[in-house]
């Protein structure tokens, strides 16, 4: 059941983001930049779980749309530092609203307390199975 629900949620999010000319990895990268500030592409890859080779394409797409800027790292010129732009922050706010709406659609059959319980249980499962805990 969890797998079926995950597939439905994935489709809901993917199709909704596509309507806004975005992808899940765009959203993940922008969220990581908002939460942790400017970082190298390698660090962005680690924080989002996007393969390094794929992260290059994600950053290229975000940069083309004006959502991020890429600049040489002053501490190590071999690396690039990725920074979210004002345009990127506004875009992320719009995507946050969309994601919230998708979540409301997905959880529509649940009451408020059931949603809270479901979210808490998912967070607990995720924390248990996160890479930090499997080493």
C-alpha positions, 0 to 999 in steps of 0.5 A: 500500500505504501508503494502504491501511495508513493507512486500516486504522490510522485505522479501528483507532484511530478505532473504539478511541478511540470506545469510550473516548468519545474522538476522534483530535483529543482525543488529539492535543490532550492529547498536545500539552498534555502535551508543551508545557504550557498554550497558547492555542487558536490554538497548540494548533491549530497544533501539532496541525494541527486547524483553529482553528474545529474546535479550539474544538469539540475544546476544548469537548468536552475541557472538558465531560469535565473533561480541560482547563480554559480560562482567560483568558491573563493576558498577553492577555485576548483569548486563552484558555489551555488547561491539561490537568487531572489527570483529563485526564492520567489519561485520556491515560495510558489512551489511550496504552495503547490506542494502544500496543495498536493499534500492536501489533495493526497491526505484529503480523506484524513482528519487533522489529527490523523494527518498529524499522526500520519506525518509523525509516523512517516517522519519517524520511519524516515529518520530510522531509515536515513543514511545516518542511521544505516551506517 
